[in-house]
Amino acid sequence: MEGMNPENYLTVQPIPKLIRKLAVPACIGYFFHTMYNVVDTFFGGLISTEALASLSLSLPVYFIILAMGTGISTGATALIGNALGEGDREKAQLFSIQGVTFGVFIAVLITIAGIWISPPLFIFLGASGEYLEMVSIYMNTIFLGSFFFMLVYMFNAILTSQGDTRSFRNFLIGGFILNILLDPWFIYGGLGIPPMEIMGIALATVLIQVIGAVYLGMRVYGTGVLDGKTMGAFLPRWGMVKEIARQGFPATVSILSVGIGMYVITYFISQFGKEAVAAYGTAMRVEQIALAPTIGLNVATLTLVAQNNGARLFQRIRETINKVLFYGAVLMVLGGAGVIIFAPYLMGIFTEDSGVIGIGTTYLRIDALVFYAYVVLFANVAVLQGVKRPMYAIWIGLSRQIVAPIIVFYVLVFVLEVRLTSIWWGIFAITWCAAVITILYTRSVLGKIMEGPQSES
């Protein structure tokens, strides 16, 4: 691994080669991360329909951890990458260390807030009795392990900013394999472990995060990020913490809006019954597999744009986004076609309920037409984060995930009283509008940056 090498290959080597080098491991890793969730969904379905619905219902709240971890790590990646592009190794080291400190602090907040606010949210979504007990047990276990989630995110940010996407890929592949072994063991018990059912799924996830934190921590240590530093370097340096928060907060809000948006969509879908909720949550697992390449492209975009922005190589930034959009188009056409053709079979992997399969199949066939919109949206937002223009992520996230869905779905469900299918078409329209607006805005920002130095608005 190159480590914090002053001779920065990310600002020199050909862009297409670098995109492949960064995106392919990240894509493979995210695929196995998604398959990890597929394993959870599969075993949840074996427990009961209520357990499967509980996992689906937990997704919006689970996004609290995902939003915080991904947002802060995105901000740290951008800042470390820009510092490396500038050739300032000392600044890159300090941002790395302070990112870990900030992540630990956020983990404590997540645990306390998550356990406190999740029960009312689940009740509002219609959970009660055994259904509420299941989803609460699952999420409380996850929240108690959030410390290790955050360490994994921050260690990965340090590695990704230096162009190492392989270490996180290795962890995700290993985690997937471990999950296949741990889920049935913890669910059904054996070898001294009592049967824990849905709590076993959560406990397996936390244990895997512990292992991941140790492995990635060792990889970070090997980069030399701690060379010449003492434990005092981990004490908060408020200027740097503020900068990480400033860069990461918009990404956090944007991703958190996804969780809230899922909460909003789930609320409207729940008006059509528990089977509709189970179908939506299950179909999203399939969607995540199909969209795995977009995550790899997104990681490559952020890393390359951040470092080349630090080096003031703006033409390489333009080349990066153009190549990413082209590769994304090819991949999503192929992936979308596969989902449209095999949707009922993909749903059948997770459930034998014909009603759930039918609803999920309809959703997936419409959703496949939105896949490329996600590429456009995510890649352009990554460009803005890489050039340290993070605020747009907030506004597009709130608009796309919360404001527009509340208005559109309320009218569809409660005013026009249309069928469930109309919600799927509503998602199609909202996402494509957001993608078009985002690409136009990003091109405008890049044009201004290339004309001369600009301050963050």
C-alpha positions as CSV (number, residue, x, y, z in Angstrom):
1,M,0.0,0.0,0.0
2,E,1.3,3.4,-0.9
3,G,0.5,4.9,2.5
4,M,1.0,8.7,3.0
5,N,3.6,8.8,0.2
6,P,4.5,12.4,-0.9
7,E,4.7,11.1,-4.5
8,N,0.9,10.9,-5.0
9,Y,-0.1,8.5,-7.7
10,L,-3.8,9.6,-7.6
11,T,-2.8,12.9,-9.2
12,V,-0.6,11.4,-11.8
13,Q,-1.8,8.1,-13.2
14,P,-4.5,7.9,-16.0
15,I,-8.1,8.6,-14.7
16,P,-9.7,5.5,-16.2
17,K,-7.0,3.2,-14.7
18,L,-7.5,4.9,-11.2
19,I,-11.3,4.6,-11.4
20,R,-11.0,0.9,-12.0
21,K,-8.4,0.5,-9.3
22,L,-10.5,2.3,-6.7
23,A,-14.0,1.4,-7.8
24,V,-13.7,-2.4,-8.4
25,P,-12.6,-3.3,-4.8
26,A,-15.1,-0.9,-3.4
27,C,-17.8,-2.3,-5.6
28,I,-16.9,-5.9,-4.7
29,G,-16.9,-4.9,-1.0
30,Y,-20.3,-3.3,-1.2
31,F,-21.7,-6.3,-3.0
32,F,-20.6,-8.5,-0.1
33,H,-22.0,-5.9,2.3
34,T,-25.3,-6.1,0.6
35,M,-25.1,-9.9,0.5
36,Y,-24.5,-9.7,4.2
37,N,-27.8,-7.9,4.6
38,V,-29.4,-10.5,2.3
39,V,-28.2,-13.2,4.6
40,D,-29.8,-11.4,7.5
41,T,-33.0,-11.1,5.5
42,F,-33.0,-14.7,4.5
43,F,-32.6,-16.0,8.1
44,G,-35.1,-13.4,9.4
45,G,-37.6,-14.9,6.9
46,L,-36.9,-18.4,8.4
47,I,-37.8,-17.1,11.9
48,S,-41.2,-15.7,10.9
49,T,-42.9,-13.1,8.7
50,E,-43.0,-10.9,11.8
51,A,-39.2,-11.1,12.0
52,L,-38.8,-10.3,8.3
53,A,-41.1,-7.3,8.7
54,S,-39.1,-6.3,11.8
55,L,-35.9,-6.2,9.8
56,S,-37.7,-4.1,7.2
57,L,-39.1,-1.8,9.8
58,S,-35.7,-1.3,11.4
59,L,-34.1,0.0,8.2
60,P,-35.0,3.7,8.7
61,V,-33.7,3.7,12.3
62,Y,-30.6,1.7,11.3
63,F,-29.8,4.6,9.0
64,I,-29.1,6.8,12.0
65,I,-25.8,4.8,12.4
66,L,-25.2,4.6,8.7
67,A,-25.8,8.3,8.2
68,M,-23.5,9.4,11.1
69,G,-20.7,7.0,10.2
70,T,-20.8,7.5,6.4
71,G,-21.3,11.3,6.7
72,I,-18.3,11.8,9.0
73,S,-16.1,9.4,7.2
74,T,-17.0,11.2,3.9
75,G,-16.0,14.5,5.4
76,A,-12.8,13.1,6.7
77,T,-12.0,11.4,3.4
78,A,-12.4,14.7,1.6
79,L,-10.2,16.6,4.0
80,I,-7.5,14.0,4.2
81,G,-7.5,13.6,0.5
82,N,-7.2,17.4,-0.1
83,A,-4.3,17.6,2.4
84,L,-2.5,14.8,0.6
85,G,-3.1,16.5,-2.8
86,E,-1.6,19.6,-1.4
87,G,1.4,17.6,-0.2
88,D,0.8,18.4,3.5
89,R,1.4,15.1,5.2
90,E,1.2,16.6,8.7
91,K,-2.3,18.0,8.1
92,A,-3.4,14.7,6.7
93,Q,-2.2,12.8,9.8
94,L,-4.0,15.2,12.1
95,F,-7.2,15.0,10.2
96,S,-7.0,11.2,10.3
97,I,-6.5,11.1,14.1
98,Q,-9.0,13.8,14.9
99,G,-11.5,11.9,12.7
100,V,-11.2,8.9,14.9
101,T,-11.7,11.0,18.0
102,F,-14.7,12.7,16.6
103,G,-16.2,9.3,15.5
104,V,-15.9,7.9,19.1
105,F,-17.7,10.9,20.5
106,I,-20.5,10.5,17.9
107,A,-20.8,6.8,18.8
108,V,-21.7,7.7,22.4
109,L,-24.4,10.1,21.2
110,I,-25.8,7.5,18.7
111,T,-26.1,4.9,21.4
112,I,-28.0,7.1,23.9
113,A,-30.2,8.9,21.3
114,G,-31.0,5.7,19.4
115,I,-32.2,3.7,22.3
116,W,-34.3,6.6,23.5
117,I,-36.0,7.6,20.2
118,S,-36.5,4.3,18.3
119,P,-39.5,2.9,20.3
120,P,-41.8,5.8,19.5
121,L,-40.8,5.7,15.9
122,F,-41.6,2.0,15.6
123,I,-45.0,2.5,17.4
124,F,-45.8,5.3,14.9
125,L,-45.1,2.9,12.1
126,G,-47.7,0.5,13.5
127,A,-45.5,-1.9,15.5
128,S,-47.1,-3.3,18.6
129,G,-46.9,-6.4,20.8
130,E,-44.5,-9.1,19.6
131,Y,-43.8,-7.1,16.4
132,L,-42.6,-4.1,18.5
133,E,-40.6,-6.3,20.9
134,M,-38.7,-8.0,18.0
135,V,-37.7,-4.8,16.2
136,S,-36.7,-3.1,19.5
137,I,-34.5,-6.0,20.6
138,Y,-32.8,-6.0,17.3
139,M,-32.1,-2.2,17.1
140,N,-31.1,-1.8,20.8
141,T,-28.4,-4.5,20.3
142,I,-27.1,-2.7,17.2
143,F,-27.1,0.7,19.0
144,L,-25.0,-0.8,21.8
145,G,-22.4,-1.8,19.3
146,S,-22.3,1.6,17.5
147,F,-18.8,2.3,18.9
148,F,-17.3,-0.4,16.7
149,F,-19.4,0.7,13.7
150,M,-17.9,4.2,14.0
151,L,-14.3,2.9,14.3
152,V,-14.8,0.9,11.1
153,Y,-16.1,3.9,9.3
154,M,-13.3,6.2,10.4
155,F,-10.5,3.7,9.8
156,N,-11.9,3.1,6.3
157,A,-11.9,6.9,5.7
158,I,-8.2,7.1,6.4
159,L,-7.5,4.2,4.1
160,T,-9.8,5.3,1.3
161,S,-8.3,8.8,1.2
162,Q,-5.0,7.2,0.4
163,G,-6.4,5.1,-2.4
164,D,-6.7,1.9,-0.4
165,T,-10.2,0.4,-1.0
166,R,-8.9,-3.2,-0.8
167,S,-8.7,-3.4,3.0
168,F,-12.4,-2.5,3.5
169,R,-13.3,-4.9,0.7
170,N,-11.4,-7.7,2.5
171,F,-13.3,-6.9,5.7
172,L,-16.7,-6.9,4.0
173,I,-16.0,-10.3,2.3
174,G,-14.8,-11.8,5.6
175,G,-17.8,-10.3,7.4
176,F,-20.2,-11.9,4.8
177,I,-18.6,-15.3,5.3
178,L,-18.7,-15.0,9.1
179,N,-22.3,-13.8,9.0
180,I,-23.4,-17.0,7.1
181,L,-21.9,-19.0,10.0
182,L,-22.9,-16.8,13.0
183,D,-26.5,-16.0,12.0
184,P,-27.9,-19.6,12.2
185,W,-25.6,-20.4,15.2
186,F,-26.9,-17.4,17.2
187,I,-30.5,-17.7,16.0
188,Y,-30.9,-21.4,16.8
189,G,-28.2,-21.8,19.4
190,G,-25.7,-24.7,20.0
191,L,-22.2,-25.2,21.3
192,G,-23.0,-23.3,24.5
193,I,-24.9,-20.5,22.8
194,P,-28.7,-20.3,23.7
195,P,-31.2,-19.7,20.9
196,M,-31.6,-15.9,20.5
197,E,-33.7,-15.6,17.3
198,I,-33.7,-12.0,16.0
199,M,-31.3,-10.8,18.7
200,G,-28.9,-13.4,17.4
201,I,-28.9,-11.6,14.0
202,A,-28.0,-8.3,15.7
203,L,-25.4,-9.8,18.0
204,A,-23.6,-11.4,15.0
205,T,-23.5,-8.0,13.3
206,V,-21.9,-6.4,16.3
207,L,-19.3,-9.1,16.8
208,I,-18.3,-8.8,13.1
209,Q,-17.9,-5.0,13.5
210,V,-15.6,-5.7,16.5
211,I,-13.4,-7.9,14.3
212,G,-13.5,-5.3,11.5
213,A,-12.4,-2.5,13.8
214,V,-9.4,-4.5,14.9
215,Y,-8.4,-5.5,11.3
216,L,-8.8,-2.0,9.8
217,G,-7.1,-0.4,12.8
218,M,-4.0,-2.6,12.1
219,R,-4.1,-1.6,8.4
220,V,-4.3,2.1,9.4
221,Y,-1.4,1.7,11.8
222,G,0.6,0.3,8.9
223,T,0.1,3.5,6.8
224,G,2.3,5.4,9.2
225,V,-0.5,7.8,10.2
226,L,0.6,7.5,13.8
227,D,4.3,8.0,13.0
228,G,5.8,10.6,15.4
229,K,2.5,11.0,17.2
230,T,1.7,10.5,20.9
231,M,-1.6,9.8,22.6
232,G,-2.0,13.5,23.0
233,A,-2.8,13.8,19.3
234,F,-6.1,12.1,20.0
235,L,-7.2,14.9,22.3
236,P,-9.8,17.1,20.5
237,R,-8.4,19.9,18.4
238,W,-11.5,21.9,18.1
239,G,-10.5,23.7,14.9
240,M,-10.0,20.4,13.1
241,V,-13.0,18.8,14.7
242,K,-15.1,21.7,13.5
243,E,-13.7,21.4,10.0
244,I,-14.5,17.7,9.9
245,A,-18.0,18.4,11.3
246,R,-18.5,21.2,8.7
247,Q,-17.5,18.9,5.9
248,G,-19.2,15.8,7.2
249,F,-22.4,17.2,8.6
250,P,-24.0,17.9,5.2
251,A,-23.2,14.3,4.1
252,T,-24.6,13.1,7.4
253,V,-27.8,15.0,6.9
254,S,-28.1,13.9,3.3
255,I,-27.7,10.2,4.3
256,L,-29.9,10.7,7.3
257,S,-32.6,12.1,5.0
258,V,-32.4,8.7,3.2
259,G,-33.3,7.0,6.5
260,I,-36.1,9.5,7.2
261,G,-37.2,9.2,3.6
262,M,-37.5,5.4,4.1
263,Y,-39.5,6.1,7.3
264,V,-41.8,8.4,5.2
265,I,-42.1,5.9,2.4
266,T,-42.7,3.0,4.9
267,Y,-45.4,5.0,6.6
268,F,-47.3,5.4,3.3
269,I,-46.7,1.9,2.3
270,S,-47.9,0.6,5.6
271,Q,-51.3,1.9,4.7
272,F,-51.5,-1.0,2.3
273,G,-50.7,-3.7,4.9
274,K,-47.8,-5.6,6.5
275,E,-47.2,-7.6,3.3
276,A,-46.5,-4.3,1.4
277,V,-43.9,-3.3,4.1
278,A,-42.2,-6.7,4.0
279,A,-42.1,-6.6,0.1
280,Y,-40.6,-3.1,0.1
281,G,-37.9,-4.0,2.6
282,T,-37.1,-7.2,0.9
283,A,-37.0,-5.6,-2.6
284,M,-34.6,-3.0,-1.3
285,R,-32.1,-5.8,-0.6
286,V,-32.2,-6.7,-4.3
287,E,-31.9,-3.1,-5.3
288,Q,-28.8,-2.7,-3.2
289,I,-27.2,-5.6,-5.0
290,A,-27.9,-4.0,-8.4
291,L,-26.6,-0.7,-7.2
292,A,-23.4,-2.0,-5.8
293,P,-21.4,-0.6,-8.7
294,T,-22.7,2.9,-7.9
295,I,-21.0,2.8,-4.5
296,G,-17.7,1.8,-6.0
297,L,-17.9,4.6,-8.5
298,N,-18.9,7.0,-5.8
299,V,-15.9,6.1,-3.6
300,A,-13.6,6.5,-6.6
301,T,-15.1,9.8,-7.5
302,L,-14.7,11.3,-4.0
303,T,-11.1,10.1,-3.6
304,L,-9.9,11.2,-7.0
305,V,-11.7,14.6,-6.9
306,A,-10.5,15.4,-3.4
307,Q,-6.8,14.7,-4.1
308,N,-6.9,16.4,-7.5
309,N,-8.7,19.4,-6.1
310,G,-6.0,19.7,-3.5
311,A,-3.4,19.6,-6.3
312,R,-5.5,22.1,-8.3
313,L,-5.8,19.7,-11.3
314,F,-9.3,20.7,-12.3
315,Q,-9.2,19.0,-15.8
316,R,-8.7,15.7,-14.1
317,I,-11.8,16.4,-12.0
318,R,-13.9,16.9,-15.1
319,E,-12.5,13.8,-16.7
320,T,-13.3,11.8,-13.6
321,I,-17.0,12.7,-13.5
322,N,-17.4,12.1,-17.3
323,K,-15.8,8.7,-17.1
324,V,-17.8,7.7,-14.0
325,L,-21.1,8.7,-15.7
326,F,-20.2,6.6,-18.8
327,Y,-19.2,3.5,-16.8
328,G,-22.3,3.9,-14.7
329,A,-24.6,4.0,-17.7
330,V,-23.2,0.8,-19.1
331,L,-23.4,-1.0,-15.7
332,M,-26.9,0.2,-14.8
333,V,-28.4,-0.7,-18.2
334,L,-27.1,-4.3,-17.8
335,G,-28.2,-4.4,-14.1
336,G,-31.6,-2.9,-14.8
337,A,-32.3,-5.4,-17.5
338,G,-31.4,-8.3,-15.3
339,V,-33.7,-7.0,-12.5
340,I,-36.6,-6.5,-14.8
341,I,-36.3,-10.1,-16.2
342,F,-35.6,-11.9,-13.0
343,A,-37.5,-9.8,-10.4
344,P,-40.0,-12.5,-9.3
345,Y,-37.2,-15.1,-8.9
346,L,-35.0,-12.6,-6.9
347,M,-37.9,-11.9,-4.5
348,G,-38.6,-15.7,-4.2
349,I,-35.1,-16.1,-2.7
350,F,-36.3,-14.4,0.5
351,T,-39.9,-15.4,0.9
352,E,-42.5,-17.9,-0.3
353,D,-45.4,-15.4,0.4
354,S,-47.0,-14.9,-3.1
355,G,-48.4,-11.5,-2.0
356,V,-45.0,-10.2,-0.9
357,I,-43.4,-11.6,-4.1
358,G,-46.0,-9.9,-6.4
359,I,-45.7,-6.5,-4.7
360,G,-41.9,-6.6,-4.7
361,T,-41.7,-7.7,-8.3
362,T,-43.8,-4.7,-9.4
363,Y,-41.6,-2.3,-7.4
364,L,-38.3,-3.8,-8.7
365,R,-39.4,-3.5,-12.4
366,I,-40.2,0.2,-12.0
367,D,-37.2,0.8,-9.8
368,A,-34.9,-0.6,-12.4
369,L,-35.7,2.4,-14.6
370,V,-34.3,4.6,-11.8
371,F,-30.9,2.9,-11.4
372,Y,-29.0,5.3,-13.7
373,A,-30.5,8.3,-11.9
374,Y,-28.8,7.1,-8.7
375,V,-25.5,7.0,-10.6
376,V,-25.9,10.6,-11.8
377,L,-27.1,11.8,-8.4
378,F,-24.4,10.1,-6.2
379,A,-21.5,10.8,-8.5
380,N,-22.2,14.5,-8.8
381,V,-22.7,14.9,-5.1
382,A,-19.4,13.1,-4.5
383,V,-17.7,15.7,-6.8
384,L,-19.2,18.5,-4.8
385,Q,-17.9,16.9,-1.5
386,G,-14.5,16.4,-3.1
387,V,-14.1,20.1,-4.0
388,K,-15.3,21.0,-0.5
389,R,-18.7,22.2,-1.5
390,P,-20.8,19.9,0.8
391,M,-23.9,22.0,1.5
392,Y,-25.7,21.0,-1.7
393,A,-26.0,17.4,-0.3
394,I,-28.3,18.7,2.4
395,W,-30.7,20.5,0.2
396,I,-31.1,17.8,-2.4
397,G,-31.3,15.2,0.2
398,L,-34.1,16.9,2.2
399,S,-36.0,17.8,-1.0
400,R,-35.7,14.3,-2.6
401,Q,-36.1,12.2,0.5
402,I,-38.5,14.1,2.7
403,V,-40.3,17.2,1.3
404,A,-41.2,15.9,-2.2
405,P,-42.3,12.4,-1.0
406,I,-44.5,13.7,1.8
407,I,-46.3,16.0,-0.6
408,V,-46.5,13.6,-3.5
409,F,-47.4,10.4,-1.5
410,Y,-49.9,12.2,0.6
411,V,-51.8,13.4,-2.4
412,L,-51.5,9.9,-4.0
413,V,-52.6,7.9,-1.0
414,F,-55.0,10.1,1.0
415,V,-56.4,12.5,-1.7
416,L,-56.5,10.5,-4.9
417,E,-56.6,7.1,-3.1
418,V,-54.6,5.4,-5.8
419,R,-53.1,2.0,-5.8
420,L,-49.7,1.1,-4.3
421,T,-48.1,1.1,-7.7
422,S,-48.4,4.8,-7.9
423,I,-46.0,5.2,-5.0
424,W,-43.4,3.3,-7.0
425,W,-43.9,5.7,-10.0
426,G,-43.7,8.6,-7.6
427,I,-40.2,7.5,-6.5
428,F,-39.3,7.2,-10.2
429,A,-40.3,10.8,-10.9
430,I,-38.8,12.4,-7.8
431,T,-35.4,10.6,-8.2
432,W,-35.0,11.6,-11.9
433,C,-35.9,15.2,-11.2
434,A,-33.2,15.3,-8.4
435,A,-30.6,13.7,-10.7
436,V,-31.2,16.3,-13.5
437,I,-31.0,19.2,-11.1
438,T,-27.8,17.9,-9.5
439,I,-25.9,17.4,-12.7
440,L,-26.7,20.9,-13.9
441,Y,-25.7,22.4,-10.5
442,T,-22.4,20.5,-10.4
443,R,-21.4,21.5,-13.9
444,S,-22.1,25.1,-12.9
445,V,-19.9,24.8,-9.7
446,L,-17.0,23.2,-11.6
447,G,-17.2,25.9,-14.2
448,K,-16.8,28.6,-11.6
449,I,-14.0,26.7,-9.8
450,M,-12.0,26.5,-13.1
451,E,-12.4,30.2,-13.7
452,G,-10.7,31.0,-10.4
453,P,-10.6,30.5,-6.6
454,Q,-14.0,30.5,-5.1
455,S,-15.1,30.5,-1.4
456,E,-17.6,28.0,0.0
457,S,-21.1,29.5,-0.1
